[in-house]
Amino acid sequence: MARRLAGIGISSPGPVDPRIGVVVEPPNLGPRFHDIPLAAEMEAGLALPAYLDRDTNVAILGEREFGAARGVDDVVYLTISTGVGGAIVSGGRLLHGPDGMAGELGHLPVALDGPRCGCGGIGHLEAFASGVALARDARAAAADGASPWLSARLAEVGIEGLSARDVAAGDDAGDDVCRALMMRARRAVAVACVGIANAFNPHLIVIGGSIADGQGARLLDPVRAALDSEVFAALGRRVRVAPAALGPDVSLAGAQPLVSSRLGDDAWRGARPPVAPSTPRAASKPQEVAIS
């Protein structure tokens, strides 16, 4: 039996306003990618209802439906990748907050001072543990000669070619500076998870993203140790940590429960009129947007 498409699920870097389908101001996508009515544009182009949420919220829906958080009603998702993001499910429901933007866990402060985050804040988790942050630190260490490993990589790939991958490889190779940077990043994640556990009382913290996947137990074990020793005992006994299960396809998996949970509920479509089946109109000419 033929089946027709019922709706469109959209995953976007945050912050976003999921109730009106607008991408608000993601700090890593450049100054022009602000206040974009993405859901409305998709609806108009494809003649299907569209539902937008932050990429990490879509990811946690995917992990709850198909991955590491199946059957868990109180779970926090943390992704450690180019940036650091998060999402919170409490009592089986996504926590959005009054403006739809709750759960920006990458911007939890983990230090009273420290590097400036891409959002402008000081000492945020993303400023220590993200791919962007580690690449920044790699360039500084290579330029001043503090790290023989990174200086050698600088000669091969140039200053803009240095990345978090080089820092992780230098750690594996025994470079002292790379090791210190990766230890600091892992500790920052552990400190953030202590705060998350104390604040939200989750029974599970799922950690994914390319950096987390590459680090494996070297990242998860310090998180577990911190939860055992630094969280309120009554809370710490209830929380466990697991690696994400769905890898880079997590948002594709999450799009299905995103649509199925909101289809027919106009609270998630702002003031947009009902979508009448019709022939999709031709899309307008795409605009280039510089991403930094």
C-alpha positions as CSV (number, residue, x, y, z in Angstrom):
1,M,0.0,0.0,0.0
2,A,1.4,3.4,-1.0
3,R,2.0,5.8,1.8
4,R,2.2,9.6,1.5
5,L,4.5,11.9,3.4
6,A,2.8,13.4,6.5
7,G,5.2,16.2,7.4
8,I,8.7,17.5,7.6
9,G,11.0,17.4,10.6
10,I,13.8,20.1,10.6
11,S,16.9,19.9,12.8
12,S,18.8,23.2,13.2
13,P,21.6,24.6,15.4
14,G,20.2,26.6,18.2
15,P,18.9,28.7,19.6
16,V,15.6,28.3,17.8
17,D,12.0,29.1,18.5
18,P,10.3,25.7,17.9
19,R,6.8,27.1,18.4
20,I,7.0,29.4,15.4
21,G,9.6,27.5,13.5
22,V,12.3,30.2,13.4
23,V,16.1,29.8,13.7
24,V,17.0,32.6,16.1
25,E,20.8,33.3,16.3
26,P,23.1,30.3,16.2
27,P,26.5,31.6,17.2
28,N,28.6,29.5,14.7
29,L,26.7,30.2,11.5
30,G,27.6,33.8,10.8
31,P,25.9,37.1,11.3
32,R,23.4,36.7,8.5
33,F,21.9,33.5,9.7
34,H,19.5,35.1,12.2
35,D,15.7,35.1,12.5
36,I,15.2,32.7,9.6
37,P,11.6,31.4,9.3
38,L,12.8,28.0,8.2
39,A,9.6,26.0,8.9
40,A,7.4,28.4,7.0
41,E,9.7,28.4,4.0
42,M,9.7,24.6,3.9
43,E,5.9,24.5,4.2
44,A,5.5,26.9,1.4
45,G,7.9,25.1,-0.8
46,L,6.7,21.5,-0.2
47,A,3.1,21.9,0.8
48,L,3.5,19.8,4.0
49,P,3.4,20.8,7.6
50,A,6.9,21.5,8.9
51,Y,8.2,21.3,12.5
52,L,11.5,22.8,13.6
53,D,13.5,22.2,16.7
54,R,17.1,22.5,17.9
55,D,19.4,19.8,16.6
56,T,20.0,18.4,20.1
57,N,16.3,18.2,20.9
58,V,15.7,16.3,17.7
59,A,18.7,14.1,18.6
60,I,17.3,13.2,22.0
61,L,14.0,12.3,20.4
62,G,15.9,9.9,18.2
63,E,17.9,8.4,21.0
64,R,14.7,7.9,23.1
65,E,12.8,6.3,20.2
66,F,15.6,4.2,18.6
67,G,18.8,4.5,20.5
68,A,20.6,4.6,23.9
69,A,17.7,6.2,25.8
70,R,14.8,3.9,24.9
71,G,12.3,3.6,27.8
72,V,13.9,6.4,29.9
73,D,11.7,9.3,30.8
74,D,14.3,11.5,32.5
75,V,17.4,11.8,30.3
76,V,19.9,14.5,29.3
77,Y,21.6,14.4,25.9
78,L,25.0,16.1,25.5
79,T,26.9,16.3,22.2
80,I,30.6,17.1,22.1
81,S,31.5,18.0,18.5
82,T,32.3,21.1,16.5
83,G,30.2,22.8,19.2
84,V,28.7,21.5,22.4
85,G,25.0,21.2,22.8
86,G,22.4,19.5,24.9
87,A,18.8,18.6,25.4
88,I,16.6,17.6,28.5
89,V,13.7,15.3,28.7
90,S,11.9,15.4,32.1
91,G,8.9,13.2,32.8
92,G,8.9,12.0,29.2
93,R,8.6,15.5,27.8
94,L,11.2,17.8,26.2
95,L,12.0,20.8,28.4
96,H,11.7,23.8,26.1
97,G,11.3,26.6,28.7
98,P,9.0,29.7,28.2
99,D,10.8,30.8,25.0
100,G,11.5,27.4,23.6
101,M,15.2,27.7,24.1
102,A,16.0,25.7,27.3
103,G,18.7,23.2,27.2
104,E,21.7,25.1,25.8
105,L,24.0,23.0,27.9
106,G,27.1,23.9,25.9
107,H,26.9,27.3,27.5
108,L,27.0,26.2,31.1
109,P,29.9,27.9,32.8
110,V,32.5,25.5,34.1
111,A,35.0,28.1,35.2
112,L,34.9,31.5,36.8
113,D,37.3,32.8,34.1
114,G,38.7,31.3,31.0
115,P,38.4,31.6,27.2
116,R,35.6,33.5,25.7
117,C,32.9,31.4,24.1
118,G,31.6,32.0,20.6
119,C,28.4,33.3,22.2
120,G,30.4,36.0,24.0
121,G,30.3,34.4,27.4
122,I,33.3,33.4,29.6
123,G,34.2,30.0,30.8
124,H,31.5,28.0,29.1
125,L,31.8,24.3,28.4
126,E,31.9,24.9,24.7
127,A,34.9,27.2,25.1
128,F,36.9,24.3,26.6
129,A,35.7,21.1,25.0
130,S,34.3,21.8,21.5
131,G,36.1,21.2,18.2
132,V,36.2,24.9,17.6
133,A,37.9,25.5,21.0
134,L,40.4,22.8,20.6
135,A,41.4,24.0,17.2
136,R,41.8,27.5,18.6
137,D,44.1,26.2,21.3
138,A,46.0,24.1,18.8
139,R,46.8,27.2,16.7
140,A,48.0,29.1,19.7
141,A,50.3,26.3,20.9
142,A,51.7,25.6,17.4
143,A,52.4,29.3,16.8
144,D,54.3,29.9,19.9
145,G,56.2,26.6,19.7
146,A,54.9,25.2,23.0
147,S,53.9,21.9,21.3
148,P,56.4,20.1,19.1
149,W,53.6,17.9,17.7
150,L,51.4,20.8,16.8
151,S,54.3,22.8,15.4
152,A,55.2,19.9,13.1
153,R,51.5,19.7,12.0
154,L,51.5,23.4,11.4
155,A,54.4,23.0,8.9
156,E,52.3,20.4,7.1
157,V,48.8,21.8,7.0
158,G,49.1,25.6,7.8
159,I,47.5,27.5,10.6
160,E,44.0,27.1,9.4
161,G,44.4,23.4,8.8
162,L,45.0,22.6,12.5
163,S,42.0,21.0,14.2
164,A,40.7,19.2,17.3
165,R,41.7,16.0,15.5
166,D,45.4,17.1,15.7
167,V,45.1,17.7,19.4
168,A,43.6,14.3,20.0
169,A,46.3,12.7,17.9
170,G,49.0,14.6,19.7
171,D,47.6,13.4,23.0
172,D,47.8,9.8,21.7
173,A,51.4,10.5,20.6
174,G,52.5,11.7,24.1
175,D,52.7,15.5,23.4
176,D,52.4,17.2,26.8
177,V,50.5,20.2,25.5
178,C,48.0,18.1,23.6
179,R,47.6,15.9,26.6
180,A,46.9,18.9,28.9
181,L,44.3,20.3,26.4
182,M,42.4,17.0,26.1
183,M,42.5,16.4,29.9
184,R,41.1,19.9,30.4
185,A,38.4,19.3,27.9
186,R,37.4,16.0,29.5
187,R,37.4,17.6,33.0
188,A,35.2,20.4,31.6
189,V,32.6,17.9,30.4
190,A,32.7,16.1,33.7
191,V,32.2,19.3,35.7
192,A,29.2,20.2,33.4
193,C,27.7,16.8,34.0
194,V,27.9,17.2,37.8
195,G,25.9,20.4,37.5
196,I,23.5,18.8,35.1
197,A,22.9,15.9,37.5
198,N,22.4,18.1,40.5
199,A,20.1,20.5,38.6
200,F,17.9,18.1,36.6
201,N,18.0,14.7,38.4
202,P,18.2,12.7,35.2
203,H,18.4,8.9,35.4
204,L,20.6,8.8,32.2
205,I,23.1,11.1,30.5
206,V,23.7,10.2,26.9
207,I,26.9,11.6,25.4
208,G,27.5,11.7,21.7
209,G,29.1,13.8,19.0
210,S,32.3,13.2,17.0
211,I,34.7,14.2,19.7
212,A,32.9,12.0,22.3
213,D,32.8,9.1,19.9
214,G,36.6,9.4,19.2
215,Q,37.4,9.7,22.9
216,G,35.2,6.8,24.1
217,A,36.0,5.6,27.6
218,R,38.6,8.3,28.1
219,L,35.8,10.8,28.2
220,L,33.0,8.8,29.7
221,D,35.1,7.3,32.6
222,P,36.0,10.7,34.1
223,V,32.4,11.8,33.8
224,R,31.3,8.7,35.7
225,A,34.0,9.2,38.3
226,A,32.8,12.8,38.8
227,L,29.2,11.8,39.1
228,D,30.2,9.2,41.7
229,S,32.2,11.6,43.9
230,E,30.9,15.1,43.3
231,V,27.1,14.9,42.9
232,F,24.6,14.8,45.8
233,A,24.7,11.2,46.8
234,A,21.0,10.6,46.5
235,L,21.1,11.9,43.0
236,G,24.3,10.3,42.0
237,R,23.1,6.9,42.8
238,R,20.3,7.2,40.2
239,V,22.2,8.5,37.2
240,R,24.2,6.5,34.7
241,V,26.1,7.5,31.6
242,A,25.9,5.9,28.2
243,P,27.4,6.6,24.8
244,A,25.0,7.8,22.1
245,A,23.9,4.9,19.8
246,L,22.8,6.5,16.5
247,G,26.0,8.4,15.4
248,P,25.7,11.0,12.7
249,D,22.2,9.8,11.7
250,V,20.7,10.8,15.0
251,S,18.9,13.8,13.7
252,L,17.5,11.8,10.8
253,A,16.2,9.3,13.3
254,G,14.8,12.0,15.5
255,A,12.9,13.7,12.7
256,Q,10.3,10.9,12.7
257,P,9.3,11.2,16.4
258,L,9.5,15.0,16.0
259,V,6.8,15.0,13.3
260,S,4.7,12.2,14.8
261,S,4.5,13.9,18.2
262,R,3.5,17.3,16.7
263,L,1.4,16.5,13.7
264,G,-2.0,18.1,14.0
265,D,-1.0,20.2,16.9
266,D,-1.1,23.8,15.7
267,A,0.7,25.0,18.9
268,W,3.9,24.0,17.0
269,R,3.1,25.9,13.9
270,G,2.8,29.4,15.3
271,A,0.2,31.5,13.4
272,R,0.8,29.7,10.1
273,P,-2.5,28.7,8.3
274,P,-3.3,25.1,7.8
275,V,-1.4,23.4,4.9
276,A,-3.7,22.4,2.1
277,P,-2.4,19.7,-0.2
278,S,-1.3,21.3,-3.5
279,T,1.4,21.2,-6.1
280,P,4.6,22.4,-4.4
281,R,5.8,25.7,-5.7
282,A,9.2,26.1,-7.2
283,A,11.8,27.0,-4.6
284,S,13.3,30.5,-4.8
285,K,16.9,30.9,-5.8
286,P,19.1,29.8,-2.9
287,Q,21.2,32.5,-1.1
288,E,24.8,31.9,-0.1
289,V,25.5,32.3,3.6
290,A,29.0,32.4,4.9
291,I,29.5,30.0,7.8
292,S,32.4,30.7,10.2
